[in-house]
Amino acid sequence: MTGRCRCIGLLACGLLVATGAHAQPTCAFRTGRNATLLLPADALQGLDLRPGDLLLAFTPEGRCAGQIRWEGHSTALTLWADDPMTPEKDGYAVGDSLRLMRWRPGTPLLPLQLILATDRAYWISINRYVPDGLYRARHLAPGS
């Protein structure tokens, strides 16, 4: 790479940082084990969601372990477990807390508070990762 190209590349990176542009997170997927979080549309009412926004699941270490594109209707988010065949932790471990965030192009990640439904015995009602678990969001709200 010539010196001029390198300078232009560095300038472009600097502009991205200076303007606050935020890249789409990279998430783990198909790690061999997962759980499912049901996201009924009524649980997301009052949340600033637009079609095309991503709902992301993060491990306590900050690794993205699932994503779904919001299209304006009920959906489900796959929560991927750690892949035991890789050296790094790339998904949830048993008992990890679930953290959700909203991502929209050009904006920072927005933390979301997850309140789980508890009205069915087969739904996991604690905010901890259980492989093969089935969760249902009762409500999502902006959180910290």
C-alpha positions as CSV (number, residue, x, y, z in Angstrom):
1,M,0.0,0.0,0.0
2,T,1.4,3.4,-0.9
3,G,1.9,6.1,1.7
4,R,-1.0,8.2,0.2
5,C,-3.5,5.2,0.3
6,R,-2.4,4.6,3.9
7,C,-3.1,8.2,4.8
8,I,-6.5,8.2,3.2
9,G,-7.4,5.0,5.0
10,L,-6.3,6.5,8.3
11,L,-8.3,9.7,7.6
12,A,-11.4,7.7,6.8
13,C,-11.1,5.7,10.0
14,G,-10.6,9.0,12.0
15,L,-13.8,10.4,10.4
16,L,-15.8,7.4,11.4
17,V,-14.7,7.7,15.0
18,A,-15.2,11.5,15.0
19,T,-18.7,11.3,13.6
20,G,-19.8,8.6,16.1
21,A,-20.6,6.0,13.4
22,H,-21.0,2.6,14.9
23,A,-20.4,-0.6,13.0
24,Q,-22.8,-3.5,13.2
25,P,-21.7,-6.0,15.9
26,T,-20.5,-9.5,14.8
27,C,-22.4,-12.3,16.5
28,A,-21.8,-15.9,17.2
29,F,-24.2,-18.3,15.5
30,R,-24.6,-22.1,14.9
31,T,-22.4,-23.0,17.8
32,G,-24.2,-26.3,18.3
33,R,-26.4,-25.4,21.3
34,N,-28.9,-22.6,21.8
35,A,-31.9,-21.4,23.7
36,T,-34.9,-19.3,22.3
37,L,-36.2,-16.0,23.5
38,L,-39.8,-15.3,22.2
39,L,-40.3,-11.6,21.5
40,P,-44.1,-10.9,21.1
41,A,-44.8,-7.5,19.4
42,D,-46.8,-6.3,22.4
43,A,-43.7,-6.8,24.7
44,L,-41.9,-4.3,22.6
45,Q,-44.5,-1.5,22.6
46,G,-43.2,1.8,23.7
47,L,-39.7,0.9,22.7
48,D,-38.1,3.0,19.9
49,L,-37.8,0.2,17.3
50,R,-37.9,0.7,13.6
51,P,-37.9,-2.0,10.9
52,G,-34.3,-3.0,10.2
53,D,-33.1,-2.4,13.8
54,L,-31.2,-5.3,15.3
55,L,-32.0,-6.8,18.6
56,L,-28.8,-8.4,20.0
57,A,-28.0,-10.7,22.9
58,F,-24.7,-10.3,24.7
59,T,-22.8,-12.5,27.2
60,P,-21.5,-10.9,30.4
61,E,-18.1,-10.6,28.7
62,G,-19.6,-8.5,26.0
63,R,-19.7,-11.1,23.2
64,C,-22.7,-11.0,20.9
65,A,-24.4,-14.4,21.0
66,G,-27.5,-13.8,18.9
67,Q,-29.3,-11.3,16.7
68,I,-32.6,-10.8,15.0
69,R,-33.7,-8.0,12.6
70,W,-36.9,-6.3,13.8
71,E,-39.5,-6.3,11.1
72,G,-42.4,-4.9,13.2
73,H,-44.0,-8.2,14.3
74,S,-43.5,-11.0,16.9
75,T,-40.3,-12.8,16.4
76,A,-37.8,-15.1,18.2
77,L,-34.2,-14.5,19.1
78,T,-31.8,-17.5,19.2
79,L,-29.4,-17.3,22.1
80,W,-26.3,-19.2,21.1
81,A,-24.2,-21.2,23.6
82,D,-20.4,-21.3,23.7
83,D,-18.9,-23.5,21.1
84,P,-16.8,-26.1,22.9
85,M,-14.8,-26.7,19.7
86,T,-13.3,-23.2,19.7
87,P,-10.7,-21.9,22.1
88,E,-12.4,-18.6,22.8
89,K,-15.7,-18.2,24.6
90,D,-18.0,-17.2,21.7
91,G,-21.5,-17.7,23.3
92,Y,-23.3,-18.2,26.6
93,A,-22.2,-20.5,29.3
94,V,-24.8,-22.1,31.7
95,G,-25.9,-19.5,34.2
96,D,-24.7,-16.4,32.3
97,S,-26.9,-13.4,32.6
98,L,-28.8,-12.3,29.5
99,R,-28.2,-8.8,28.2
100,L,-30.1,-7.4,25.3
101,M,-29.3,-4.3,23.2
102,R,-30.8,-2.5,20.2
103,W,-28.6,-1.5,17.3
104,R,-29.5,0.9,14.6
105,P,-27.0,2.0,11.8
106,G,-25.1,5.1,12.9
107,T,-26.2,5.0,16.5
108,P,-24.6,3.6,19.6
109,L,-25.9,0.3,21.1
110,L,-29.0,0.9,23.3
111,P,-29.1,-1.3,26.4
112,L,-32.5,-2.9,27.0
113,Q,-34.1,-4.1,30.2
114,L,-35.6,-7.6,29.8
115,I,-38.5,-8.6,31.9
116,L,-39.4,-12.3,31.4
117,A,-42.9,-13.8,31.4
118,T,-43.6,-16.2,34.3
119,D,-47.1,-17.4,33.5
120,R,-46.2,-20.8,32.0
121,A,-44.3,-23.5,33.8
122,Y,-42.2,-24.4,30.6
123,W,-40.8,-20.8,30.2
124,I,-37.5,-20.1,31.9
125,S,-38.4,-17.2,34.2
126,I,-34.9,-16.3,35.4
127,N,-32.5,-14.0,33.5
128,R,-29.8,-16.7,33.3
129,Y,-28.8,-18.8,30.3
130,V,-30.2,-22.4,30.2
131,P,-29.2,-24.5,27.1
132,D,-32.3,-25.5,25.2
133,G,-34.4,-23.1,27.3
134,L,-37.5,-21.3,26.2
135,Y,-37.9,-17.7,27.4
136,R,-40.7,-15.3,26.6
137,A,-40.3,-11.5,27.0
138,R,-43.1,-9.9,28.9
139,H,-41.6,-6.4,28.4
140,L,-38.5,-4.8,27.0
141,A,-37.6,-1.2,27.9
142,P,-34.6,1.1,27.6
143,G,-32.2,0.1,30.3
144,S,-28.8,0.8,31.7
